[in-house]
Amino acid sequence: MNRRTLLSYGLYGVAAGTTGLRLGGAPRDVSAATDEIARCVIHPAFGIARVGDSPTEWFLGPETGGPHPIPADGFKDPEGRIKRQAARFRIYGLDGEDRVVREITAAEADITWTVHLANAKSAWYDFDTAFDIPGAEGLPRAPMQDAPDPLASEFRNSGIRDRSRLTIDPGARSITGTNANADGLDRSTRFDSGKFLGTSVYLGELRTDSAGRLLVMPGRGQSKPAVPDLLAYTFGNNDLWYDDIADGPVDAKVKIGGKEIPVTGAWVVTGPPNYAPGVQSVVTMYDVMFDVACQLDPARAPERPSFARQIYPMFARLVSNQWVNAGFSRDFGWGSQGDFLAPDTLLALADPSPESRFLRSMVYERFRDPTYVTMDYNALPPYYGDDVDLPANNPRQWMAILPQQHHWLKQWAAGDFDADWPDDGLRFPERIEDLPVADQPSALDRAALDECLGGPFHPGCEMTWPMRQSMMYAEPFRLKRRTGPEPNWGPAMTSKIALAPDGPLAASGPGAVSRWMAVPWQTDTSSCLSRYKRDVDDYLPAFWPARVPNDVLASEQYAVVMDPKASSEERQAAFRQRVKWLRGLPGFDVNSIQRINAFIVQWSKAGIVTRQPGPPDNPAFPEEIWVELGEAIEDIDPAGPPLLSPNLATPSAEGG
């Protein structure tokens, strides 16, 4: 398999069921299912919708592993507004032995969907740091350090006595039939009656497709203060501000032949736009929830890792981040010494023989130990962590892969792994229907969550640290539901309260997932960038480049790369250049308050890093290249930094 073709597959995680591979644990029961439907289950277990300001255009989120689907005419409409990403939910019928029989659609069943979205961010507590790390719990942050005082995070908007006025809760909405609300004009399906301090806020709407599957449409990225002209002043806790991010339960009533069938519900989370669709973090939210799933059901954990399923994705994701951070491009990108996907390197990494053990051991030793005992400055992955301090004074300054992933790497280094790398590389289905029906539910679950960050949680983009707590879940990937009013947790949240068996994580209601996130989302997105200490590195560490890019290949450079009339030197130089993703914002690298407030206004003008074909005439370049498209941020700061980062071999003076 040649290098150019390999890269096109290597940028993605491995979906359950593709190429005959399984995620690990007990093998799937492949005996024939009966035709009798005993119960139904909604998938994906967590659907992810993403806000956009296009009034009419939208697209579906990914439903299979492999290349992220690119909507017709791209991720922006003709006016440059970001299209909304809809979350689609399906119902699968299981027999009495819990074997998947078939997808249940409106062709054979009466289906009524019910969703309850809410935004409780402004009525919740400040985000200071994750409550499940030692410093927050009042424990030493590192060996030989003194124990700090336990963290106590106060209410957001603590001066507002009537806390109910801060929660945007329009109540539940229901929908039934096929192609229902196709034009979006049915007001009965809209989540638009919730209010923030008396202001109505639209959180989204429901639709169905031609088979009666549910479509959850998110909000439009609206973020405003209750007081006109009030500036946001911090990355995460801006009083008197609101946004239209939300989450909540997804349920359905199913009748087949007049008989009502019990249904296991799901959850939907609406989040910020995906500014680099298809580029994944080294640790995804699927990895986090799969780790929890193995705690709840140890039979799911593989006795030894599969190279294709558990090991390869970590390497592929390090390489994929070359399109969103210049440091990753320098260290792991196309043509670099650290390119894990170079054909000879990949074959050696996939080889369990003693001849490759030295290489495997060297790679394993490069990854940060998730026990966080030592200060691993230069270990992998090169991300900031949950507990950032500048200058660094504790090991959680940087992020580690999950303990389960680290254990898999240790087994892999010792040669104790399944050498199952296909000779012709990975293949992915174009549609979920191309998979066997028994594999479709788990593939839907993974596809949605692999495009979400699994850290660092400070607080994060879509979901944050509570998702790694097993007490959240009734079963793998399914949240416990709160059935009555939530207790009053008092004026300050602490680790003792947050992690108590009967605390706020013990059950979830509408808005319970997103309330731990920043408000408004734009201030966090435009704050958590990269390389805050210039004496450490010019580009790294980074926070969330897979969702919030740092350095990108601009369309102007891409045009040179694709120009067969340009010289080889010109094309190579253009390929190596990167621009700062937020280069047009005022205050970039100087005044964070200017920057975050400008991004609140211009968030939809930021470019989206999109998969594009490489030059067909030149194998010196990848077969697929991720390019920033649709960038239109107004450069209203003429004294700002230069537009281009220097050649990657030259130190840059810019910062994130």
N, C-alpha and C positions, 0 to 999 in steps of 0.2 A: 504494500500500500504506500503510495508516494506521500511526501510530507504535506503537499498542498491539500490533498484530499483528507488526510488525517486531521488537519487542523479544523476543517469544517465540522467534523464530528466531535473533536476533542473539547470544544468550548461548552459542552453541555453535560449535565448530570445524566445518570443512567436511570431510565424509567423502569419501574417494576413491570415484568412481563415481556419487555422487549428482548429480542434475540434469544428468547428462551431462558433468560436469566431471572432468578428470584432474588428478593431482598434479604433472604436469610431466615434462619429459624426453621420451624417445622415445615416440611414440604406441603404444598397445596394439595388438598384432596381433589384428585382428578377423576374420581368415579362419576358416573353419570348422575346428574341431578334429576329429580322428579319434576313433573310439570306442575305440581301443586305448590302454590305460593303460600308459605306460612307466615312470612313477615317481609317487610320492605325496609330498605336502608337508603338514605339520601347521601349522594356523593357529588362533589368532594366533601369530605368531612369539614374542611375549612375552605370556603370559597373566598377569593380575593378580588374585590372590585377596586378600581382606582379612579380618582377624581380627574376631571378634565373640563375645560371651559367651552368646548365646542357645543353649540346649542342643539345640534342634530346628529352629529356623527359619533359613532362608537365602534368598538370591536370586542371580540371575545378574548378573555384571558387564555393562557395555554392549557390544553387538556391532555397533552401527551408529553413525554420526554423528547429531547432533541431540540431542533431549532424553534425559537420563539416565533409564533406566527406573526407575520407582518401584514397589517391590514392594507386593503387596496388604497393606493395613493399615500401610504405612510401613516405615521402616528399623529399627524396634524391635518386639519382641514385646510381648504384653499386659502383661508384668511389667516393661517398660522396659529390657530387655536388647537390645543391638545384634545384629542378625542378621548372620551371616557372609555375605560375598560370595564366591561360587564362581567359579572360572575354568573356562570350557568350551572344549574344544579339538575341532576338526574336522579331517578328512583330505580333501584334494582330490587328485584324480587328474589328471595331466598327460600329454599325448601326447608323441611323440618330438620335437616342435618346442617343447616347454615351454608349450603352450597348455592352459588349464584345460578339462578335459572335463566333470567333474561332481564333486560331493561324494561321497565313498565312505563308505557307512554299513554297518551290520551286515546290512542287507537283501541285500547282494550279496557281502560279504567277511567273512572271519574276521579279527577285529581283536583283538590283545592289546596293551594299553597298559602302559607301564612308566614310572614316575616315581621320581626319587631326590631327596628333600628333605633338607636339612641346615641346621643353624645353627652357624656357626663364629665368631660375633661375639666371644665371650669368649676365644677362643684366638688372636685376631688382634691387631692393633696399635691403639693409641689413635687416635682421630680428633682431630687438631689443626687441620688445614686441608687443602684439596685439594692433592695433590702436584704438580699440573700447572700451578700458577700461579707467577709469578716469585719471590715471597718464599719459597715452599717450596723452590724450586730453588737458592736462594742468589743470586738476581739482584735488582737494584734493583726495588723495588715500584712506583716511579714515576720519571720523569726527574728528575735532579739529586739523587736520594736515594742514600745509601750502601747497599751490598749487605749484607743480613743474612747470618747464618750459615745454611747449608742446614738445613732441618727434619729432625729425626730423632725419629720417634715410637716410643716403647718399647712392649713387649708390654703388653697388658691382662693382669691377673692374673700379673704377672711373678714372683711368689713361688711359683707352682705349677710344679714341675719337670716333672711328667707332663702335657704339654700335651694329650694325647689325652683326658684327663678333662674338658676344657673344651669340646670339640666335641660337639654334639648330632647324632649321625649314626645314624639307625635303619636305614640301608641302603635299597635300592630296594624298591618294591612294584609289583605288577602286577594287572591286572583285565581281564576280558573279558566279552562278552555285552551284553545290553540290560537296562536298569533294574537293573544289578548294585549290590548294597549300597544299595538305595534307602532303607532305614531306618537306615543308618549303623551297623548292629550287627555287620557282618562284621569281626572283629578282624584278619583277614589283610590287609586293605587299609589299616590304620591305621599311621601313622608315630609309634609310641608307645614304641619300644624304645630310642631314643637317651637318653643320660643326661648330666647336667651335675653333675660332682662327686658321682656316685652317685645323683642324683635323676632319675627318669624324667620325660621331658618330651614331651608330645603335640604334634606339629607339624602334624597334619591327617590326611586320609584321602582315598581315591579312591572315586568312584562313576561310573556311566554313566547316560545318559539313555535314552529309549525307542528311539533310533536307534543306540545304541552309542557315542555321542560321550563323550569323557572329561570328567568333572567333578573338579576338584581343590578339595577343601575345605581351608581353612586352619586354623590353630590357633584358640584361644579367647581370645587376648589375655593369657595368663598371664605374669606377670613377678614373680619372687621372688628374694630373696637366699638364698645357701646357709647363711648364718648368721642365725638368727632375730633379728628386730628391727633388723637392720642398715639404716641409712638410706642412700638414694641421696644423693649430694652434688654431682653435676655433671650437665650436660646430656647428655653423651655417653659417658663412660668410667667406669662404675661397677663396680669390681672386686667379684667374688663374686656378681654379679647375672647373671641370665639372662632371656631372653624366648623366645617361641615363633614369632618371625619366621623365615622360611626361604626357600630358593630351590633350584632344581636343574633338571636336564634332563628333558624330556618326549619319550618315544620310542614307537614303535608297530611291531608286526609285522603286515603286511597280506598276506593270501592271497586271491586271486580265482580261483575255479575250480581251486583246488589249487596255483596258481602264486604264489610269494612275490614281492612287488613291493617294490623299494627305497623307503625312506621317509626324508625329510629331517626331522629332529627340531626341537623348539622348546624353550622355557624357560618356567618358571613362577616368579613372585616373589610371596611373600605379604607383605603390608604392613599398616600401621595402618588403622583405619577411614577412610573418606572422609567427613569431617564436613560437606562441602558438595558433594554429588554433582551434577554438571552445571555447576558453576562451575569454569572452567579458568584456569590460570595463563597469563600472556601468552606465556611460552615453555613448551611441554609437552615431556614426554619423547619424544613422537613427533617433534617438531621437532628435538630433539637427535639422535635416531637417523637421521632423514632427512638431516640435515646430514652425518653420518658416511657414510650410504649414497651421497651424492653425491661424497664423497671417494673411496670405493671404486669407484663406477661413475659417472663424470662425465656419462654420457648421461642420467642421471636428473634432472640439474639443468635447470630450464627456462631457455631463453635470455633470456626476459623473464617477469616475474611475471604471474600471473592475479590480478585484483583479488579475485575471489570465493574463490580457493584460498589465496593467499599473503598478501594485504594485509588484507582484511576481518577475518580471524580475530584479528589483533592488536588491532584497534580493538574488536571485539566482546568480547574477553576483558577489556580494560580496563574496559569498561562493566559486565561481569558481576561484577567484583569489588566493585561497589557493595553487594552483599548480604553481604559478609564483612568489610568495613573501612569505617569511617565517612569516612575521607579519600577513598577512591575514590568513595563516594557523593556527597560534597561536590564533587569535581572532575570526575567522569565520569558520575554517576548521572542518573536520570530527572529532567528539568527543569533540569539544570545547564547552565552555559555550555559545558562541555567534553564534552557528550554526543555522541559520534561517531555514534550511531545515530538521532539526530533526523532525520526524513525529508529535510529540505532539506540538512542537513549531509552525510548519507550519499550523496545523489545527487551532490553536489558532489565528494565524495571519490572517487566512482566514475567521474567525468567526466575523460577524458584531454585535454580541449581546453585551449587556452591560457588561457581565461577562469578555469579552476580552478587554474592552476599556482601562483599566489601562495599559495592555501590549502594545496595539497599541500606546497609547500616549507616553509611555516611548521610544518606537522605533522611533517615529516621532521626538521627542525632540533630538535624537542623531544626526539627519542630519543637516548639515550646512545650514544656511539661505542664499539663493542666493542674498539677498539684500546687503550682504557684509558690514554690519554696525559694527559688532564686530569681535574681534580676536578669532575665534573658533578653538583653537589649536587641540582639541581632537575630533572634530566632524567628521561625515561621509560625503562623502567617504574619506579615508585616503590617498588622492593624493595631490601632489603639485599642485599649481594653475597656472594661466596665468601670474602672476606678482610676481615672486619669488625673494626674497632678503634674504640673510643670514647675520646676524640673522633676523628673521621675523620682519617687521615693518609696514605691512599693511594686511588687511583681505584677499586680493587676493593671499596671500602666499599659500593658500590652495584652492582646487577646491570644488565647490558646485554642486549639481544636478541642473538641469534646473528649472527655476521658475514654469513652468507648472508641472513638476514632483513633486516639493515641494508642490504645491497646491493640487495635487492628494493625496499626503501623508497626508496632513492636513485633507482632506475630509475623507480619509480612517481611520485616527485616531478617527474621530468623529463618525464613523460607517456609513458614507454616501458613500457607494460603492456597486457595484454589487458583491454579494457573489457567484461567478461562478466557484469556484475551482472544477474541476471534481473529482469525488470520486476515480477514478483510475489514477489520474494524467494526465499530458499532453501527447498527442500523436502527432507525426509529420510524414508527408509523406516522403517516401524515395525519390520520384521523383516529380518534379513539375507537371508532367502529372497526378499524383494521386489526385491533387486538382481539384475542379470544375473550368472550364475554366474562369469563371468570377472572380475567386480569384487568378488566376495565376499571372497577372501583378503586383498586389500589393505585393504578396509574393516574386516575383523576386526582386522588389525594396528593400524590407526590408532585405532579406537574404544577399544581397551584402553589404548594409550599416551597418548592425549590427556587421559585422566583422571589422569595421573601428572605430577608436577612436573618441569620441565626446568631448575630452578634456583630460588633459589640453592642451591649445594651446600655446606652447612655443618652436617651433611652432606646433609640432605634428608629426604624422607619415604619414598619407595619405593626409589629407586636414586640413586646419586650420581655424582661426577665421572668414574670410569672409563668410564662409558657413552659419553663423548664422545671416547674414544680409539679410533682405527680399528684398532689392533692387537688389540683385543678380538674382532674379528669375522672369521669365515670368509667371510662374504658379507653383503650388507646385511641387517640385523636378525637375523642368526644368529651366535651366539657360537662361537668356537673351543672345542672340547672338550679337556679334559686327559685323556689316556689312561693315564697312570701316576702314581706318587706325586709330590706336589708337593715341590720342593726346600725345604730349610730356609733361610729368608731372613735368619736371624740375629736378634739381640736387638732391633734397631731398624730400622724401615722409613724409607727416604729416597726422594727423587725419583729419584735415580740408579738405585736398585734398582727402584722401582715402574714407571718408564718405560723400563727396559731392554728391548731386543727379546726377551730370553729371561726377563723378569721375571714377576711374578705376574699381569700382564694378558695375557700371551702365550697363555694357555689357561685355561679355567674348568671347575671341577668343582662338585659340590653344595655350596652355601653360599658360593660365591666372589663372588656379587653382593651379598648382604646383609651380609657380614662387614665391609664398610666403613662400615656404618651405626651409629647410636648404640645403646648397650645400657644399660638397656632403652629401648624406643622411646618410652615414655610421658614420660621425662624430657626428651627433645628436643621432643616435641610441646607440652609445657606450658612450655617455656623460650623457644622462638623465636616471639615474639609481634610487637609493633609499637612504633614510635616510642620508642626508648630515650633520645633527647635531646629533652626537652620544649621547649627553646628553639628547636628547628628546626621542629617541627610537632606538632599535637595528636594526629595519628593515623598519620602516615607518617614514614619508610618502614616497610614491613612485611616479614616473612620469607615466610610461606607461607599467606596468608589463604585461598587457594582450597582448601586441604586442612585448614588449621588456622585457623578464623575468629578475627577480632579483635573486631569489633563487628557485632551482628546485630539484625535486626528480630524482637522477641520475639512470641510468640503473643498476648500481651495487647494489644500495639499493633496487631497484625494484626486482631484482633477489632474494634477501633475503626474501622480502615480499612474493614472490610467491613460496618459497621453503617449501614444507610441512614437510621437515625433520628438519628445523630450529625450535628452541623453540619459544613459543609465545612471550617471552621477546625480543628475537633477532629480530623477525619480526616486533614487535611494535617499537623497537628502530630504525630499518632501515626505517620504514615508517615515523617516525618523523624527520629524518635527511634531511637536504637540503644542496645543494652545490651552490656556486655562479655560475651563468650562464656564466659569462665571466672570470672565475677563472684562465684560462690559459694565459690571455693577459699580456704582460709586462706593468709595470706601473699601474697595477690595484690597486686602492686606494692610489696611490702615485703620479704618473705623468700622467696627462690627455693627454698631447701631445703624449707620447709614446703609450698610450692606443688607442687613436682614429686613429693614423696612422697604428698601428698593426691591428685594426679591418678593416680598408679599405682593407687590404690584405687578412685577414682571415675571412671575414664576412660569407662566405659560409661554414666554418668549425664549426660555432657555432651550438649547438644542437637545435633541434626543439621539443618542448614539445607536445607530441602526446598522444591521447587517447588510453589506453590499458586496457585489462580486469583485474579486480581484482581477488584475489584468490577464486576459486569456493568452496574451502573447508572450508572457514572461514568467517562467517558473521561479524566478528569484523572489517573487512576492506570494503571499498566501492566496489561496483560492477564494477566501472570503475575508473581508476587512470590515471592521466596525467604524462607521464614520458619523461624525456629528452633523445632523441635518436639522434645518429649520431654526437655526439660531438667529434671534432678532432682538436681543437685549440692546436697549438704547445706551450707547456710550455717552453718558452725560457727565463724565469726569475726565476732561481732556488731559488733566495732569496725572492720570492714573498710570498703572504699570504698563509696560510694553505688551503688545498683543500676543507675541509668540514667545514660548519658552525656547531657549537656545537648543541647538542640537543636543541629543540625549547624552552625548559624551562630555558636554560642557556643563558645569554647575549653573543652576538657575538662581536668580535673585528674588524670585517671586515666592509667595507663601500662601497657605490656605488658612 
